[in-house]
């Protein structure tokens, strides 16, 4: 089992920045791929980006490329989502998720999920 806890959400104005954290614990959690997803009210959960267990591989959805960056600190077993130049359409609940292998893009590919953290971007 892997436990994930997100933090860092909040209210920010358009153009602002936030950094979300995803703290992982549990067996072999440091070797898992971690993905970030978001779900806006009334919409399906969508892929934001993911990072490999070593931190050397990342992938992002086109809408956040150049604005969001995923990184991981192995010493803290924590993955970060740095979000810059935020837009109102980034408003959603953000979730981190973990899986033991490849950089997946679909929610069903991930085995473990955090509880989510709300990000609200005001216009």
Backbone bond lengths (Angstrom), bond angles and torsions (degrees), N, CA, C in turn:
res aa  C-N    CA-C-N  psi(-1)  N-CA   C-N-CA  omega(-1)  CA-C   N-CA-C  phi
1 X - - - 1.459 - - 1.517 110.85 -
2 X 1.322 114.85 144.38 1.456 121.92 175.72 1.523 107.74 -123.88
3 X 1.307 116.39 132.31 1.464 121.34 177.06 1.531 108.41 -107.55
4 X 1.320 115.27 136.06 1.460 121.44 -178.11 1.528 109.20 -126.57
5 X 1.312 116.05 135.40 1.462 120.82 178.53 1.523 108.59 -132.06
6 X 1.333 116.26 117.84 1.466 121.18 177.52 1.526 110.11 -90.07
7 X 1.313 114.79 153.08 1.462 121.30 173.49 1.520 108.51 -155.83
8 X 1.323 115.59 166.92 1.459 120.06 174.50 1.511 115.39 105.60
9 X 1.317 117.93 -3.40 1.453 119.44 179.11 1.515 111.75 -70.67
10 X 1.328 115.50 170.84 1.451 119.85 178.77 1.509 111.57 165.93
11 X 1.320 114.29 -165.46 1.464 122.37 -179.46 1.520 108.64 -104.86
12 X 1.329 115.92 131.30 1.463 120.61 -179.15 1.523 108.34 -143.59
13 X 1.316 115.88 153.21 1.463 119.85 178.22 1.532 110.86 -82.36
14 X 1.321 115.27 159.93 1.458 120.73 176.00 1.531 110.01 -53.18
15 X 1.318 115.50 133.68 1.453 120.99 -178.74 1.514 114.01 90.97
16 X 1.314 117.01 -9.16 1.454 121.27 -178.92 1.525 112.76 -81.17
17 X 1.330 114.28 -175.95 1.459 121.15 -176.79 1.522 111.11 -132.07
18 X 1.302 115.25 152.70 1.459 123.28 172.24 1.514 107.98 -144.81
19 X 1.328 115.84 151.48 1.449 120.17 172.60 1.521 108.55 -122.65
20 X 1.313 115.15 118.94 1.450 120.85 175.91 1.521 109.90 -93.16
21 X 1.316 115.37 146.81 1.454 121.51 177.26 1.522 109.61 -119.55
22 X 1.313 115.24 147.83 1.453 122.35 176.18 1.522 106.95 -132.03
23 X 1.321 115.49 103.80 1.459 120.75 -179.05 1.520 109.25 -91.43
24 X 1.318 115.22 126.92 1.463 120.57 -176.73 1.521 110.69 -110.24
25 X 1.309 115.33 144.81 1.456 121.01 174.22 1.520 108.22 -146.21
26 X 1.311 114.34 160.35 1.449 118.68 179.50 1.518 111.51 115.82
27 X 1.288 113.88 174.61 1.457 122.04 -174.28 1.524 112.09 -59.08
28 X 1.317 117.27 124.02 1.458 124.48 174.71 1.522 113.71 58.70
29 X 1.335 117.53 20.37 1.459 119.62 -175.94 1.522 112.01 -61.80
30 X 1.316 116.90 -26.34 1.465 119.63 -178.24 1.519 112.23 -71.52
31 X 1.321 118.24 -13.48 1.460 121.01 -178.44 1.525 112.54 -102.06
32 X 1.302 117.65 6.00 1.460 121.45 -176.71 1.519 111.31 -89.03
33 X 1.315 114.79 148.83 1.462 121.75 167.01 1.532 107.50 -73.93
34 X 1.316 116.55 137.67 1.466 120.67 178.64 1.527 109.18 -117.82
35 X 1.278 114.86 131.27 1.462 120.84 177.26 1.515 110.56 -116.03
36 X 1.312 115.13 152.27 1.468 121.78 172.14 1.528 108.26 -112.37
37 X 1.308 115.05 134.71 1.449 122.37 177.47 1.522 108.40 -129.63
38 X 1.314 115.78 163.16 1.459 119.69 174.63 1.511 109.51 -142.15
39 X 1.319 113.61 153.68 1.456 119.85 179.12 1.515 109.21 -138.80
40 X 1.312 114.97 112.78 1.455 120.68 175.81 1.519 109.17 -83.79
41 X 1.308 115.93 157.91 1.456 120.60 -177.47 1.524 110.15 -59.01
42 X 1.316 116.36 127.22 1.449 121.48 178.01 1.514 115.12 80.26
43 X 1.328 116.94 4.35 1.463 120.35 -178.51 1.521 111.24 -121.30
44 X 1.319 115.17 165.12 1.450 119.61 178.12 1.532 110.75 -77.06
45 X 1.301 114.42 157.62 1.457 119.80 176.88 1.526 108.75 -68.47
46 X 1.335 115.43 133.62 1.456 119.16 -177.72 1.521 111.88 -125.45
47 X 1.316 114.17 150.90 1.457 122.17 179.11 1.523 110.05 -71.23
48 X 1.321 116.01 137.43 1.468 121.80 175.52 1.527 109.67 -108.89
49 X 1.316 116.68 -49.84 1.453 121.02 -179.55 1.513 110.43 -178.89
50 X 1.321 115.82 170.70 1.456 120.41 179.46 1.521 109.70 -150.13
51 X 1.327 114.61 162.40 1.460 120.82 -178.47 1.514 109.10 -139.73
52 X 1.324 115.89 140.05 1.438 120.87 178.77 1.517 112.61 -72.55
53 X 1.304 116.15 168.43 1.448 119.90 -174.33 1.516 112.29 -64.04
54 X 1.341 117.74 -29.48 1.459 120.38 -179.46 1.523 111.68 -87.21
55 X 1.315 117.25 -11.16 1.457 121.22 -177.29 1.513 113.76 85.20
56 X 1.336 117.26 -2.50 1.450 120.68 -176.64 1.504 114.81 -84.00
57 X 1.315 117.39 -16.19 1.469 120.86 -177.79 1.513 109.64 -121.33
58 X 1.306 115.80 131.78 1.458 121.08 176.33 1.524 108.95 -138.38
59 X 1.307 115.10 157.79 1.450 120.76 172.39 1.519 107.82 -147.55
60 X 1.330 115.75 152.00 1.456 120.73 -175.33 1.537 109.93 -138.96
61 X 1.295 114.50 154.17 1.455 119.27 170.03 1.531 107.35 -73.31
62 X 1.324 117.05 148.58 1.464 120.87 -173.79 1.531 112.93 -56.80
63 X 1.314 116.72 -34.92 1.467 120.13 -173.92 1.527 113.55 -67.50
64 X 1.323 118.48 -15.33 1.469 120.29 -179.30 1.520 112.92 -115.28
65 X 1.314 117.46 -4.13 1.467 120.19 -179.28 1.529 110.24 -59.46
66 X 1.317 115.08 133.85 1.453 120.81 -178.44 1.515 113.94 85.76
67 X 1.325 117.43 -12.11 1.468 121.19 178.44 1.523 112.30 -114.10
68 X 1.309 117.34 -36.22 1.463 122.21 -177.59 1.527 109.69 -109.07
69 X 1.326 114.92 145.28 1.460 120.83 177.48 1.526 109.38 -136.75
70 X 1.319 115.22 131.23 1.466 120.95 176.98 1.520 108.52 -105.09
71 X 1.311 115.00 135.28 1.461 120.52 176.78 1.518 108.59 -142.57
72 X 1.310 116.09 166.83 1.465 118.86 177.12 1.512 109.92 -140.27
73 X 1.326 114.34 144.81 1.457 122.56 176.75 1.522 106.73 -112.81
74 X 1.311 115.70 104.22 1.465 120.32 -175.99 1.512 111.82 -66.09
75 X 1.317 117.52 -29.09 1.464 120.02 -179.09 1.522 111.40 -67.91
76 X 1.335 115.17 -26.61 1.464 120.13 179.64 1.524 112.09 -107.14
77 X 1.318 116.03 -2.72 1.466 121.22 -177.45 1.530 110.57 52.64
78 X 1.308 114.19 46.15 1.461 121.27 -175.72 1.520 109.64 -131.10
79 X 1.328 115.03 139.69 1.461 122.52 175.25 1.521 108.19 -112.99
80 X 1.318 115.48 140.22 1.451 121.32 -176.76 1.528 111.13 -116.80
81 X 1.305 115.44 148.43 1.458 122.10 171.04 1.523 106.83 -123.49
82 X 1.321 115.50 102.80 1.454 120.93 177.01 1.515 108.39 -87.18
83 X 1.318 115.91 122.02 1.462 121.26 -176.57 1.522 109.00 -117.64
84 X 1.312 116.19 116.82 1.460 122.70 178.58 1.527 110.14 -115.75
85 X 1.310 115.37 164.26 1.468 121.38 178.39 1.522 111.50 49.42
86 X 1.298 115.29 48.41 1.458 120.30 -175.20 1.526 112.08 -66.02
87 X 1.318 114.23 146.52 1.462 122.68 -178.96 1.524 109.21 -122.13
88 X 1.327 117.43 157.47 1.473 119.11 177.80 1.533 112.55 -55.34
89 X 1.308 117.37 -32.67 1.468 119.93 -179.36 1.527 113.00 -72.40
90 X 1.318 117.43 -5.51 1.469 120.95 173.10 1.529 111.80 -83.67
91 X 1.321 116.86 -6.44 1.459 121.17 179.85 1.523 110.05 -62.27
92 X 1.327 116.02 125.24 1.466 121.43 -177.21 1.526 108.87 -179.05
93 X 1.310 114.75 171.62 1.464 120.39 165.91 1.526 106.06 -88.21
94 X 1.318 115.79 129.28 1.456 121.24 -178.26 1.529 109.24 -104.75
95 X 1.316 114.68 132.33 1.456 121.96 -179.15 1.525 109.91 -121.27
96 X 1.319 115.90 144.68 1.448 118.86 166.41 1.532 107.70 -107.10
97 X 1.312 114.37 152.80 1.453 120.98 -176.57 1.519 108.82 -145.19
98 X 1.319 116.60 158.83 1.462 120.30 -176.95 1.524 110.94 -133.48
99 X 1.327 114.12 146.75 1.449 120.67 174.22 1.525 107.43 -146.05
100 X 1.322 118.09 157.05 1.459 119.42 -171.28 1.517 115.64 -82.73
101 X 1.351 118.71 -6.48 1.465 117.08 -174.77 1.522 112.32 -134.61
102 X 1.305 118.91 -127.92 1.459 123.77 -165.54 1.522 114.89 -60.37
103 X 1.336 114.56 164.01 1.458 121.59 -179.76 1.528 109.68 -72.02
104 X 1.301 117.42 88.83 1.450 120.60 -178.34 1.513 112.54 -80.67
105 X 1.341 115.59 159.91 1.453 122.33 179.25 1.523 113.22 -117.04
106 X 1.296 116.55 -11.67 1.457 119.73 -175.19 1.520 110.98 -104.28
107 X 1.329 117.83 139.85 1.475 120.00 179.66 1.525 113.31 -54.65
108 X 1.341 117.23 -36.95 1.459 119.02 -175.52 1.530 112.60 -68.40
109 X 1.322 116.76 -15.25 1.459 120.03 179.72 1.528 112.98 -78.77
110 X 1.314 116.78 -11.00 1.466 121.18 -175.30 1.522 111.32 -102.72
111 X 1.319 114.92 137.75 1.457 121.10 -173.03 1.519 114.08 -93.05
112 X 1.319 116.84 -30.67 1.463 120.59 -173.83 1.532 109.64 -128.02
113 X 1.321 115.09 143.09 1.461 120.93 -174.76 1.516 111.27 -135.49
114 X 1.324 115.01 147.18 1.446 120.55 170.42 1.516 110.20 -85.25
115 X 1.328 115.39 -178.90 1.463 120.75 -174.88 1.522 112.46 -86.34
116 X 1.330 116.96 -13.82 1.455 120.88 178.63 1.513 113.17 94.83
117 X 1.328 115.68 153.17 1.460 122.04 175.93 1.522 108.25 -138.97
118 X 1.325 115.99 136.34 1.460 121.43 -174.71 1.524 110.67 -81.08
119 X 1.334 114.84 132.31 1.462 121.69 171.97 1.523 107.22 -120.74
120 X 1.317 116.05 124.62 1.455 121.35 179.15 1.523 109.11 -124.65
121 X 1.327 115.98 125.08 1.455 121.46 -179.63 1.524 107.68 -113.25
122 X 1.313 115.40 116.85 1.459 120.01 -178.26 1.528 110.79 -89.63
123 X 1.314 114.89 147.26 1.476 119.54 -178.61 1.516 111.95 -91.29
